[in-house]
Amino acid sequence: MSLKVGINGFGRIGRMVLRSIIENNRKDLEVVAINNRGNSEISSFLLKHDTIHGKLKAKISHSEKQIEINGKKISLIRESEISKIDWKNLNKFTKEKFDWVWACPTETSLGLRIPIIELKKFAKKTNSKLALDATASIGLEKDHKLADVVSFSSCKGLFGLTGASFICYKKKPANKVNSFVLNIKNLEQKKMTGPIHTIQSLEQILKKYNHFKKSVINNKKRMLLKFKKYLVYSKKNQPLLCTFVNKKIVSKNKNVILYKPRLNINGSVVCHLGEVHLGKKAKGRILDLLKINE
């Protein structure tokens, strides 16, 4: 009997998990549902075409509410409130509890946060273990310790360079993985060098992490006030790292680089890393260089 998996958030790591299941022909794992605010066409394309791993050798098609991979249909849900997801309708795919829920607490492409404590409650409800893609939430949001597995990279929440990835877990993995790169034992035994320069860049950052984090908090507070009438989500679903507004935002200054989400959204996502170098002295003045494109 295969393990039933539900994925909340279909970002890079979520797609790589599904891709690994497909490429390794894992009969013991079955993804039955994906909750993602992006549409099925974009989700299918990003799964099929990856800039690092290349084109996925699988037949992929999509409809409005499903992705079909090699004849297997996966239900797509677009719900930002985890408690409102009608998982009962998934009974046409499975009548059993899920074994794993893979979630992305902060999805930067939509400026969305789902509190980890809610994800944990949902995991308990479905008798599942909880795995998190925490790249945009680690260090910034709370309750990561509630997860059974946490994976994240060095950019975004850690304020480091792109390139290093980390995996934290409560129980040592026992399953065999038919991949040198994905086998965690090879990493533990230092059989690969990895992005050492990226990891080293974090040394000085982590020493003063709370100092840098304060800049993100200050910018977030000012963003919520300055663009209050354009906010898409309630306070509960607002991540520290970024903010989604329902209008297009442009820069008044060519030196201000705006975040470009991979999804085609009706609005803009503003990332709050622009004054990280100022630390506690950050006042969010960089936001004065932004305006609504009426």
C-alpha positions as CSV (number, residue, x, y, z in Angstrom):
1,M,0.0,0.0,0.0
2,S,1.4,3.4,-1.0
3,L,1.8,6.4,1.2
4,K,-0.7,9.2,0.3
5,V,0.9,12.7,0.1
6,G,-0.7,16.1,0.0
7,I,1.5,19.1,-1.0
8,N,0.6,22.6,0.2
9,G,2.5,25.1,-1.9
10,F,4.1,24.1,-5.2
11,G,7.3,26.1,-5.1
12,R,10.7,24.8,-6.2
13,I,11.2,22.3,-3.4
14,G,7.6,21.0,-3.7
15,R,8.1,20.4,-7.4
16,M,11.4,18.7,-6.8
17,V,9.8,16.3,-4.4
18,L,7.1,15.4,-6.9
19,R,9.8,15.1,-9.7
20,S,11.9,12.8,-7.5
21,I,8.9,10.6,-6.9
22,I,8.2,10.4,-10.7
23,E,11.8,9.9,-11.8
24,N,12.5,7.2,-9.2
25,N,9.2,5.5,-10.0
26,R,8.3,5.4,-6.3
27,K,5.4,3.0,-6.0
28,D,5.4,3.5,-2.3
29,L,4.5,7.2,-2.6
30,E,1.5,8.7,-4.2
31,V,0.8,12.5,-4.4
32,V,-3.0,12.9,-4.5
33,A,-3.4,16.6,-4.1
34,I,-1.6,19.9,-4.4
35,N,-2.8,23.2,-2.8
36,N,-1.3,26.1,-4.8
37,R,-2.5,29.6,-5.7
38,G,-0.9,29.4,-9.2
39,N,-2.9,28.0,-12.1
40,S,-2.5,24.5,-13.5
41,E,-0.9,25.6,-16.7
42,I,2.0,27.4,-15.0
43,S,2.4,24.7,-12.4
44,S,2.6,22.0,-15.1
45,F,5.1,24.0,-17.2
46,L,7.4,24.6,-14.2
47,L,7.3,21.0,-13.2
48,K,8.1,19.9,-16.8
49,H,10.9,22.4,-17.4
50,D,13.5,23.0,-14.6
51,T,16.5,25.3,-15.1
52,I,18.8,23.0,-13.1
53,H,17.5,19.5,-13.8
54,G,16.2,20.0,-17.3
55,K,13.1,18.6,-18.9
56,L,11.1,16.0,-17.0
57,K,10.7,12.8,-19.0
58,A,7.0,12.4,-18.3
59,K,3.8,13.0,-20.1
60,I,2.1,15.9,-18.4
61,S,-1.2,17.5,-19.2
62,H,-3.6,19.7,-17.2
63,S,-7.1,20.9,-16.8
64,E,-8.4,23.7,-14.6
65,K,-8.5,21.6,-11.5
66,Q,-6.0,18.8,-12.2
67,I,-2.6,17.9,-13.3
68,E,-2.2,14.5,-15.1
69,I,1.2,12.9,-15.0
70,N,1.7,9.6,-17.0
71,G,-2.0,9.0,-16.7
72,K,-2.2,9.7,-12.9
73,K,-4.5,12.6,-12.0
74,I,-3.5,14.9,-9.1
75,S,-6.2,17.2,-7.7
76,L,-5.4,21.0,-7.6
77,I,-6.8,23.2,-4.9
78,R,-6.4,27.0,-4.7
79,E,-7.1,28.0,-1.1
80,S,-5.1,30.3,1.1
81,E,-6.9,29.4,4.3
82,I,-5.7,25.9,5.2
83,S,-8.7,25.3,7.5
84,K,-11.1,25.9,4.6
85,I,-9.7,23.3,2.3
86,D,-12.4,20.7,1.5
87,W,-10.2,17.6,1.7
88,K,-13.3,15.4,1.9
89,N,-13.7,15.8,-1.9
90,L,-10.4,13.9,-2.3
91,N,-12.1,10.7,-1.4
92,K,-12.5,10.0,-5.1
93,F,-8.7,9.7,-5.1
94,T,-8.2,8.2,-1.7
95,K,-10.3,7.0,1.2
96,E,-7.3,6.9,3.6
97,K,-5.5,9.4,5.7
98,F,-2.5,11.2,4.3
99,D,1.0,10.1,5.5
100,W,2.8,13.3,4.7
101,V,1.7,16.9,4.2
102,W,4.4,19.0,2.4
103,A,3.8,22.7,2.9
104,C,5.4,26.0,2.2
105,P,4.5,28.4,5.1
106,T,5.6,31.5,3.1
107,E,5.0,31.4,-0.6
108,T,6.9,34.5,-2.0
109,S,5.4,34.4,-5.5
110,L,2.0,35.3,-3.8
111,G,3.2,37.0,-0.7
112,L,1.2,34.5,1.3
113,R,1.8,33.0,4.8
114,I,0.0,30.1,6.3
115,P,0.8,29.8,10.0
116,I,2.8,26.7,10.7
117,I,0.6,25.9,13.8
118,E,-2.4,25.6,11.4
119,L,-0.4,23.3,9.1
120,K,0.4,21.2,12.1
121,K,-3.2,21.0,13.2
122,F,-4.1,19.9,9.7
123,A,-1.4,17.3,9.7
124,K,-2.7,15.9,12.9
125,K,-6.2,15.9,11.6
126,T,-5.2,13.8,8.6
127,N,-2.8,11.6,10.7
128,S,0.1,12.9,8.7
129,K,3.7,13.9,9.3
130,L,4.6,17.5,8.4
131,A,7.4,18.6,6.1
132,L,8.1,22.2,5.4
133,D,9.8,24.1,2.5
134,A,11.0,26.9,4.8
135,T,13.3,28.9,2.6
136,A,11.2,32.1,2.9
137,S,10.1,31.6,6.5
138,I,13.1,30.1,8.4
139,G,14.4,32.7,10.9
140,L,11.5,35.0,10.4
141,E,8.4,33.1,11.3
142,K,7.8,30.9,14.4
143,D,6.9,27.3,15.1
144,H,9.2,25.5,12.7
145,K,10.0,23.0,15.5
146,L,6.4,21.6,15.0
147,A,7.4,20.0,11.7
148,D,9.0,16.6,11.3
149,V,11.2,17.6,8.4
150,V,12.3,21.2,7.5
151,S,14.2,22.0,4.3
152,F,15.4,25.5,3.3
153,S,18.1,27.2,1.2
154,S,20.5,30.0,2.1
155,C,18.7,32.8,0.4
156,K,15.6,34.7,1.5
157,G,14.9,34.1,5.2
158,L,18.6,33.6,6.1
159,F,19.7,36.7,4.1
160,G,22.6,34.7,2.5
161,L,23.8,34.0,-1.0
162,T,21.8,31.6,-3.2
163,G,23.3,28.1,-3.5
164,A,23.3,26.2,-0.2
165,S,20.4,23.9,1.0
166,F,19.7,22.4,4.4
167,I,17.6,19.6,5.7
168,C,16.6,19.3,9.4
169,Y,14.7,16.3,10.8
170,K,13.5,14.8,14.0
171,K,13.8,11.1,13.1
172,K,16.8,9.8,11.1
173,P,15.7,8.6,7.6
174,A,15.7,4.9,7.2
175,N,14.4,4.5,3.6
176,K,16.8,3.7,0.7
177,V,17.1,6.4,-2.0
178,N,18.3,5.4,-5.4
179,S,20.1,8.7,-6.1
180,F,23.7,9.7,-5.1
181,V,22.7,13.4,-4.9
182,L,19.4,12.9,-2.9
183,N,20.8,10.2,-0.5
184,I,21.3,12.1,2.8
185,K,23.9,9.6,4.0
186,N,26.3,10.8,1.2
187,L,25.9,14.3,2.5
188,E,26.5,13.2,6.1
189,Q,29.7,11.4,5.1
190,K,30.9,14.5,3.2
191,K,31.1,12.6,-0.2
192,M,30.3,15.9,-2.0
193,T,31.8,19.3,-1.4
194,G,28.7,21.4,-1.8
195,P,28.5,25.2,-2.0
196,I,31.1,25.9,0.7
197,H,31.5,29.6,-0.3
198,T,27.7,30.1,0.2
199,I,27.7,28.4,3.6
200,Q,30.7,30.4,4.7
201,S,28.9,33.6,3.8
202,L,26.3,32.8,6.5
203,E,28.9,32.8,9.3
204,Q,29.0,36.5,9.7
205,I,25.3,37.0,9.0
206,L,24.2,34.5,11.7
207,K,26.3,36.3,14.3
208,K,24.2,39.4,13.9
209,Y,21.0,37.8,12.5
210,N,18.6,39.6,14.9
211,H,20.1,42.9,13.9
212,F,19.4,42.2,10.2
213,K,16.0,40.7,10.9
214,K,14.9,44.0,12.5
215,S,15.2,45.7,9.2
216,V,12.7,43.3,7.6
217,I,10.3,43.8,10.5
218,N,10.6,47.6,10.2
219,N,10.0,47.5,6.4
220,K,7.0,45.2,6.8
221,K,5.3,47.4,9.3
222,R,5.8,50.5,7.1
223,M,4.6,48.6,4.0
224,L,1.4,47.6,5.8
225,L,0.7,51.2,6.7
226,K,1.7,52.9,3.4
227,F,-0.2,50.5,1.1
228,K,-3.0,49.5,3.6
229,K,-5.9,49.9,1.1
230,Y,-4.2,47.6,-1.5
231,L,-3.5,44.6,0.8
232,V,-4.8,41.2,-0.4
233,Y,-4.5,39.2,2.8
234,S,-5.5,39.6,6.4
235,K,-2.9,40.1,9.1
236,K,-2.8,36.4,9.9
237,N,-1.7,35.6,6.3
238,Q,1.0,38.3,6.0
239,P,4.6,37.0,5.9
240,L,7.4,39.1,7.3
241,L,9.5,38.7,4.1
242,C,7.2,40.2,1.5
243,T,3.8,41.8,0.9
244,F,1.2,41.2,-1.9
245,V,-0.9,44.1,-3.1
246,N,-3.6,44.2,-5.7
247,K,-2.1,47.0,-7.8
248,K,1.0,47.1,-9.9
249,I,3.9,48.9,-8.2
250,V,6.7,50.6,-10.0
251,S,9.9,52.2,-8.8
252,K,10.7,55.9,-9.0
253,N,14.4,55.1,-8.9
254,K,16.3,52.9,-11.3
255,N,18.5,51.6,-8.4
256,V,15.6,50.0,-6.7
257,I,15.1,46.4,-7.9
258,L,11.6,45.1,-7.6
259,Y,11.0,41.4,-6.9
260,K,9.5,39.6,-9.9
261,P,7.4,36.6,-8.9
262,R,7.4,33.6,-11.3
263,L,3.6,33.7,-11.5
264,N,1.5,36.1,-13.6
265,I,-0.4,37.8,-10.8
266,N,-2.9,40.7,-10.7
267,G,-0.8,42.9,-8.5
268,S,2.7,43.1,-7.1
269,V,4.8,41.4,-4.5
270,V,7.2,43.6,-2.6
271,C,10.2,41.9,-0.9
272,H,11.5,43.5,2.3
273,L,15.2,42.8,1.9
274,G,16.2,46.2,0.5
275,E,17.4,47.7,3.7
276,V,18.8,44.5,5.4
277,H,22.3,46.1,5.4
278,L,21.0,48.8,7.7
279,G,19.8,46.4,10.4
280,K,18.0,48.0,13.3
281,K,18.6,51.4,11.7
282,A,16.3,50.6,8.8
283,K,13.2,52.9,8.6
284,G,11.6,51.6,5.5
285,R,12.5,54.7,3.5
286,I,13.1,52.6,0.5
287,L,9.3,52.3,0.2
288,D,9.2,56.0,-0.6
289,L,10.8,55.2,-3.9
290,L,7.8,53.0,-4.8
291,K,4.4,54.1,-6.2
292,I,1.2,52.6,-7.5
293,N,1.1,52.5,-11.3
294,E,-2.4,53.8,-11.9
